[in-house]
Amino acid sequence: MTPLHERIVTSDGITLAVDIYPHADPDRPTVLLLHGGGQNRHAWATSAERLHAHGHRVVVYDTRGHGDSDWDPTGEYEMEQLAHDLFAIRDRFDEPGDPVVVGASMGGMTILAAHRLAPPDLWGGVVLVDVTPRMEPDGARRIVGFMAAHPDGFASLADASDVIAAYNPHRPRPDNLDGLRKVLRRRDDGRWIWRWDPAFITSKLDAIGGDSDAASRRYDVIAELLLDGARRITAPVLLVRGALSDLVSTDTVAEFLAAVPHAESVDVSGTGHMVAGDDNDAFTNAVIDFLDRIHHANQQQSTPRTGTT
């Protein structure tokens, strides 16, 4: 279906582009989908349609500085700001029953940061997609390097496709390049540039883009802050990892599970960091199974018990 579109203004005046797939089954929780860095809400299109078909209202939005949302005039994109944007979205769609929040990469980091700023009972469930509080530095640097490259864009969509294929060599190249128009826009001079604020990535270079001692210390500080958020999660948690990921390893998963003992994790074979894009069927099936178990548990809790005395 074609989603409804809204624009929601945050507490500091940033306007976010939001797509809503209305409720099909009001007994099922709303699902909020948070995309990764350099992506936008369209990355979730297939998953959103399937989750909606399964009965959920689904809300997807462009993070500030991405897609059709406003760029931050300060050029700063801190996790706390992104967390407050998430609260603005949640407040707009507040209803009986807490929403389930799904975050890929940067979206998952936003969820962890949000748990440091507000009560954990805001959420009925948490899904983290190939992100843990402490990530593998080499994988993080590869992502930053990809996003920082080609600041002047590409002469054609085919050139952009070549760069994306080199970054994701395990994923088949599409025959039709029209889908790239959702992540690239054409400048007046004819060149194609990414649909994100360049300041988003340049503001991260000092934290994870270099090899200096200062960068390493900053990286450790971020990891500890996100671990603190993880320890505060009380809702059911699913961690979905791409089996070929160079960002999330078995070691970082183990650290996360030690911090959140009630969490569960699943690896999706044949996928890298972009799990939902690499194998959307396997990814969405894992999320639907998780949502069904949450729904079943909630139904059991709300059903009056009967018995004899």
C-alpha positions in Angstrom: 0.0 0.0 0.0 1.0 3.6 -0.3 1.8 5.0 3.1 0.4 8.2 4.6 2.9 11.0 4.9 3.4 13.5 7.7 6.0 16.0 8.7 6.7 16.1 12.4 8.6 19.0 14.1 11.0 18.1 16.9 11.6 19.9 20.2 14.4 22.0 18.5 12.5 22.8 15.4 13.8 20.2 13.0 11.1 18.8 10.6 11.2 15.1 10.1 9.6 13.3 7.1 7.4 10.4 8.3 5.6 7.6 6.5 2.7 5.8 8.3 1.2 2.4 7.4 -2.1 2.5 9.4 -3.2 -0.2 11.8 -4.6 -3.3 10.3 -5.0 -5.0 13.7 -5.4 -2.6 16.7 -4.4 -5.4 19.1 -0.9 -5.5 17.6 1.7 -2.9 18.6 2.9 -0.1 16.5 6.4 -0.7 15.0 8.8 2.2 14.7 11.6 1.6 12.1 14.9 3.6 12.4 17.2 3.4 9.4 21.0 3.4 9.5 23.5 6.2 8.8 23.5 7.3 5.1 20.1 5.5 4.5 16.6 7.0 4.7 13.1 5.7 5.4 12.8 4.1 2.0 15.3 1.4 3.1 12.5 -0.1 5.1 9.8 -0.2 2.4 9.6 -3.9 1.9 9.8 -4.7 5.6 7.3 -2.1 6.4 4.8 -3.5 3.9 5.2 -7.0 5.3 4.9 -5.9 8.9 1.8 -3.9 8.0 0.3 -7.0 6.2 0.9 -8.9 9.4 -1.4 -6.4 11.3 0.9 -3.8 12.6 0.8 -0.1 12.2 4.3 0.8 11.0 6.0 4.2 11.3 9.2 5.0 9.4 11.0 8.3 9.3 14.0 10.0 7.9 16.5 10.9 10.6 17.5 14.6 10.7 20.1 15.2 8.0 18.8 12.3 5.9 16.3 11.8 3.1 13.6 14.5 3.1 14.1 15.6 6.7 15.7 18.9 7.6 19.5 19.2 8.0 20.7 20.3 11.4 21.8 23.9 11.1 24.5 23.4 13.7 26.0 20.4 11.7 26.1 18.4 14.9 24.4 15.0 14.9 24.8 13.6 18.4 23.1 10.5 19.7 21.2 12.5 22.3 19.7 14.7 19.5 18.6 11.6 17.5 17.1 10.1 20.7 15.0 13.2 21.3 13.8 12.9 17.7 12.7 9.4 18.4 10.8 10.6 21.4 9.0 13.1 19.2 7.9 10.4 16.9 6.8 8.1 19.7 4.8 11.0 21.3 3.0 11.6 18.0 1.9 7.9 17.9 1.4 7.3 21.6 -1.4 4.9 22.3 -2.4 2.1 24.6 0.3 -0.5 24.4 3.9 0.4 24.0 5.4 0.4 20.5 8.2 -1.9 19.4 11.2 0.0 18.1 13.5 -1.5 15.4 16.9 0.2 14.7 19.5 -0.7 12.1 23.1 0.5 12.8 22.8 4.2 13.7 19.1 3.6 14.4 20.0 0.9 17.0 22.6 3.3 18.6 19.8 5.9 18.8 17.6 3.3 20.7 20.4 2.6 23.2 21.0 6.3 23.7 17.3 6.8 24.3 17.4 4.3 27.2 19.8 6.6 29.0 17.4 9.6 28.7 13.9 8.2 29.4 12.2 5.3 31.3 12.7 1.9 29.6 8.9 1.2 29.8 8.3 3.4 26.8 8.9 0.4 24.6 7.1 -2.9 24.3 10.1 -4.5 22.5 13.5 -3.6 21.0 15.1 -5.0 17.9 18.7 -4.1 17.2 19.9 -4.8 13.6 23.6 -5.4 13.3 24.6 -3.1 16.0 26.1 -3.6 19.5 27.3 -1.0 22.0 31.0 -1.9 21.2 31.5 -2.4 17.5 34.6 -3.6 15.6 36.8 -0.6 14.8 37.8 -1.8 11.4 34.2 -2.2 10.3 33.3 1.2 11.7 36.1 2.8 9.8 35.0 1.0 6.6 31.5 2.5 6.9 32.9 6.0 7.6 35.3 5.7 4.7 32.5 4.7 2.3 30.3 7.6 3.4 33.1 10.2 3.4 34.3 9.2 -0.1 33.0 11.0 -3.2 31.9 14.3 -1.6 31.4 15.7 -5.0 29.0 12.9 -6.0 28.9 10.9 -9.2 28.5 11.7 -12.9 25.8 9.0 -13.3 23.8 6.5 -11.4 25.9 3.8 -13.0 29.0 5.2 -11.4 27.3 5.3 -8.0 26.2 1.7 -8.6 29.8 0.7 -9.2 30.9 2.2 -5.8 28.0 0.5 -3.9 28.8 -2.9 -5.5 32.4 -2.6 -4.5 31.3 -1.9 -0.9 28.7 -4.8 -0.9 30.4 -7.4 -3.1 28.2 -10.2 -1.8 25.0 -8.5 -2.9 23.8 -9.0 -6.5 23.8 -5.7 -8.5 20.3 -4.5 -9.6 19.5 -4.4 -13.2 17.3 -1.4 -12.7 19.1 1.6 -11.2 16.0 3.7 -10.6 16.0 2.6 -6.9 19.2 4.7 -6.4 17.1 7.8 -6.9 15.8 7.3 -3.4 19.3 7.6 -1.9 20.8 10.1 -4.4 19.6 13.4 -5.7 20.6 15.2 -8.9 22.3 18.6 -8.4 21.7 21.5 -10.8 25.1 20.7 -12.4 23.9 17.2 -13.2 25.9 15.3 -10.7 24.3 12.8 -8.3 25.0 13.3 -4.6 23.9 11.4 -1.5 20.7 12.4 0.3 22.4 13.2 3.5 24.1 16.1 5.1 27.9 15.8 4.6 28.3 17.2 8.1 26.7 14.1 9.5 29.7 12.0 8.5 32.4 14.7 8.9 31.3 15.1 12.5 32.1 11.4 13.1 35.5 11.3 11.6 37.3 12.3 14.8 35.6 9.6 16.8 36.0 6.5 14.6 37.6 7.6 11.4 41.2 7.7 12.5 43.8 5.6 14.3 44.9 8.1 16.9 44.9 7.5 20.7 42.3 10.3 21.0 40.0 8.6 18.5 40.4 5.3 20.4 39.5 6.9 23.7 36.5 8.6 22.1 35.4 5.2 20.6 35.6 3.6 24.1 33.6 6.4 25.7 30.8 5.9 23.1 30.8 2.2 23.7 30.5 2.6 27.5 27.7 5.1 27.1 25.8 2.7 24.8 26.4 -0.2 27.1 24.9 1.9 29.9 21.8 2.3 27.8 21.7 -1.4 27.0 21.8 -2.3 30.6 18.6 -0.2 31.2 16.5 -2.2 28.7 13.6 -4.0 30.3 11.5 -4.9 27.2 12.0 -8.1 25.2 15.1 -7.7 23.0 16.2 -9.3 19.7 19.6 -8.7 18.2 19.8 -9.5 14.5 23.3 -9.9 13.2 24.5 -10.3 9.7 26.6 -13.4 9.7 29.2 -11.8 7.4 29.2 -8.5 9.3 32.5 -6.8 9.9 31.0 -4.4 12.4 29.4 -6.8 14.8 31.4 -9.9 15.9 30.6 -12.9 18.1 32.7 -11.1 20.8 30.7 -7.9 20.7 27.4 -10.0 20.7 28.7 -11.8 23.8 29.4 -8.6 25.5 25.9 -7.3 24.7 24.2 -10.5 25.9 26.2 -10.3 29.2 24.9 -6.7 29.6 21.3 -7.7 28.7 20.8 -11.2 29.9 17.2 -11.4 28.8 18.0 -10.6 25.2 18.1 -13.1 22.4 20.2 -13.0 19.2 20.0 -14.5 15.7 22.5 -14.6 12.9 21.2 -14.2 9.3 23.4 -16.3 7.0 24.8 -14.8 3.9 24.2 -11.2 5.0 26.6 -8.4 5.9 26.0 -5.2 7.8 23.0 -4.3 5.7 21.0 -7.3 6.8 17.5 -6.2 5.7 18.8 -5.3 2.3 20.9 -8.4 1.8 18.1 -10.9 2.7 14.9 -9.1 3.5 12.8 -12.3 3.7 15.0 -13.9 6.4 15.3 -10.6 8.3 11.6 -9.8 8.3 10.7 -13.4 9.2 12.9 -13.1 12.3 11.3 -9.8 13.3 7.7 -11.1 12.7 8.5 -14.2 14.8 9.7 -12.0 17.6 6.6 -9.7 17.4 4.3 -12.7 17.4 5.9 -14.0 20.6 5.6 -10.6 22.3 1.9 -10.4 21.1 1.2 -13.9 22.5 2.8 -13.1 25.8 0.8 -9.9 26.1 -2.4 -11.6 25.2 -1.8 -14.2 27.9 -1.1 -11.5 30.5 -4.3 -9.7 29.6 -6.5 -12.8 29.7 -8.3 -13.3 33.0 -7.4 -16.5 34.7 -10.2 -18.9 35.7 -10.0 -21.9 38.0 -11.7 -23.7 40.8 -11.4 -23.5 44.6 
